[in-house]
């Protein structure tokens, strides 16, 4: 593990001569440890970078200005010596990789949004508002356990699935990562988030690299809306849907996700 000058934690591994690199950016309910299940496989044949976005995992330094995940990601890519890469983002991380690709287009060989989220949400939905309300009320009364559980129910268990139907170890690990994020940012109420003008969701047509969207059928409706918007606005994009998974398909089915990534990268690089 290393840190950039501004405090972004990252890991980089794999052969430097393995072709186009791969960059992994975690979801907002996790940190870079969410990629542990695929890390040995993906680093076997190519250079891979994974980061903790600011406020998550070991990226604990408060931002000097507005919180800008895309800028922090680009800093980590530069410091780690990663050139053109396949950019893979989960949820909030998907918004970060799209933001980075729009800021520095030459860096992206392709985009994998698994699933889309964060700045890629088109609008709040009733499901999303219900989650925000449950999480916010728990945090307001200082009940960290309840706030973590609200995230697990919404994002890990998914629509209509009980916690008993989810891998207990994966659920516990995601809960630990979410708790860590709450603890790191407990006194960050005064930190503002950077905004894009126009918003990233309105700039999708500017994306000119192959784009793959992966969504689970147990995820919230805001993800489906985002996937449809990307399919409409990003030229040549592709949407893949997995049954029986919620918001973290790469965690629920790591072997299948590695296979999906390998096939996708091979296809893109063969074009």
N, C-alpha and C positions, 0 to 999 in steps of 0.2 A: 504494500500500500504506500502511496505517495500523495503529496499535496501540491497543488498549484500555488503560486505566490499569494493568491487571494484566499486560499484555504479550501479549495475544492479537492476532496479525497477521491482517489481513483486507483484502479488496478489496471495494469497492462501486461499481457502475456501472449505467448504464441510466437511462431517463427516470423521473423521480419521479412522473409522472402516468400511468404505464402500467398502472394497476390493481393487483391483488394482487401483492406482491413474491414473490421466489423466494430461498430460502436453500440453499446447497450445502455439504455436509459430507463430507469425504474419508474414504477407507478407512484402516485402520491400517497399510497397506503404502505409503502415499502421503502427499501433503499437498495443499494447495489447487491446486497445479499440475496435478493429475489432471483438472481441469475445463477445461484450456486448449483442448481440442478442441471444446468446446461453448460456450465463453465468448462469442465474438462473436455467435453466433446467439441465445443466450438473453438477452443484454443489449440486443439491438436493440429490444425492444418493452416491456420491463418492468424494474423495479429488481431487481438481483440482488446478493446478498452471498455471498461465499465466505470461509471461515476456515481458518487453520491451527490445529488443536487443539493444546493445550499439549504440548510435546515433539516437535513436528513442524514442518518448514519453518522459518519465521522466528519461531515462538512458542517462544522458547528460555528464558524465565524459569522457574525452578523454582517450583512452587506454594507458596503461603504455608501451606497446610494440605493436606488430602488432595486428590489429583488428581481433579477432577470435570469431565468433558467437557461434561456438560449445562449446568452452571453457567457454564462459560467461554463456551459457545455463546450462552447467554442474555445474557451481558454484551456480547458482540460485537453481537448483534441490537439491544440497547438503544442502545449507543454509536453504531452506524451509522444509527440513526433508522429502523429497519425496523419496521413495524407487523405486522399479520397477514400471514402468508406461507405459501406452500407450502414445506414442509420436506423436502428431499431428502437422504438420507444413504446412504452406501455402507459396508456392513460395520460396522466399529466406529462409523462416522458415523451409521449407521442406529440403533444403540443410543443414541447421543447425542441425535438428534432426537426419539426416542420419550421419552427421559428429560426433555428440555426441554418437550415437549408435555404430559407428565403433571404437571410442576411448574407450568407456566403455560399452561393449556389454551387461553386466548383467543388465543395467538399463532399457532396452527396452523390454516390453512385446509384443508390436507390433508397427508398423509404419503406419501412415496415412498421405499420401502426397497429399494435396488438395489445389492446384495442385502442381506437382513437379516444381522446379525452382531453381534459384541461382546456386549453385555448381552442380546441376543435369542437367543443360543444356549441351547437348552433343557438340553443335557447334553453332556459330552465324548464324542466317538466315537473309534473306533480311528484313523480318518484324521486327526482333529484332534490326538490324542495323538502320532501319528507325526510330524506337523509340529512340534509343540512340542518333542519330543525332539530332532529334527534341528537345529532352530534353537538350542535351549538348549545342546546339546553343542558346537556351533560357537562360540557366544559364550563358553562356559566356557574353551575353549582359545584364545580371542582371534582366531579366524579369521573376520573380518568378511565376507570374500568368500563363504565357505561359508554363513554365516548369511543373507546377502542371497540367495544362490542357492536356499537352502531355501524362502524366501518366494516367489521367482519360480516355482519348479517347482510349488509347491502352489497358489498363487493366480493366477498369470498364465498358465502353461502349462495347468494344469488336468488333470483326470482323463484319462489315456490319450493325451495330446497331447504331442508332442515340442516342444522349444524352436524347432526349425526351422519349425514350422507357425504360429508366432506372429510378429506384426509386430516386427521387430528393434528398430526405433526406440522403439516403445511399451515393449517389455521393458527396454530400456536406461534409459528415463526413469523407469519405476517402480523399477528397481534403484537409481538415483541418489537417489530420494526415500526409499526404505527405508534406504539407507546413512546419509542425513542424519539420520533419526530415531534410528538406533543411536548416531551420534556425539553428537547433542544430549543424549541421555539416558544416556550412558555412566557417569555418576557419580550416577545417580538411584536406586540400589538401595534407598535408605532411604525413598524416597517411597511412601506408601501410596495406594491408590485408594479413593475414596469408594464406599460401598455403599448400596444402597437397601433399606429394610425395610418391606414385603416387597420381594423382587427385582422388577425391571422386568418380567421374563418372566411373573410372576404377577399383573401389573396390566394386562394387555392389554385386558381387558374394560372398563376405564375409558376407553379411547380412543373418542371420539365424533365423529371427523372421517373423511372418506373416506380410505381407506388402500389404496395400490397396492404390491404386492410384485413385484419383478422378479428372476428367478433364471435362471442359465445351466445347461444340462444337463451341462457339464463341471466344475461346481463340486463341492465336497466335500459329503458326506451331511449334515453338521451344518446346512448352509444349507437343504436340503430339509426337514429336521425343523423348523427355525425357521419356514419358510414355511407348513408345514402347521399349526403351532401358532397362527400369526397368523391364518390363514384360519379356524381353528376359534373363536378367542377374540375377534377384533376384529369387531364387527358390520358387515356389509356390505363387508368387505375383498375385494380381488380379487388373484389371483395370475396373473402372466404369465410364461411360460417361453420362453426363447430357446434355440434349438439352436446348437451349435457355438461357444459362448462359455463362459468360465470365470467368475472372481470379479469381473471389472470390465467389465460389459457396456457401460457408458457410454464406456469407453476403447476397447474393441474395435470398437464400432459407434456412433460419436458422432452421425452424421446420423440414424440410426434412433432413437437415444435422444432427440434433440431433438424429433423428430416425436412420439414417445411422450409426452414431457413436455407438448408443446403440446396434444395431443389430450386428455390427462388434465386439465390445468388448465382448458381450455375447458369440458370436461364438468362439472367441479366448480363452476366459476363460473356455469354456466348453470342449476344446480339451484335 
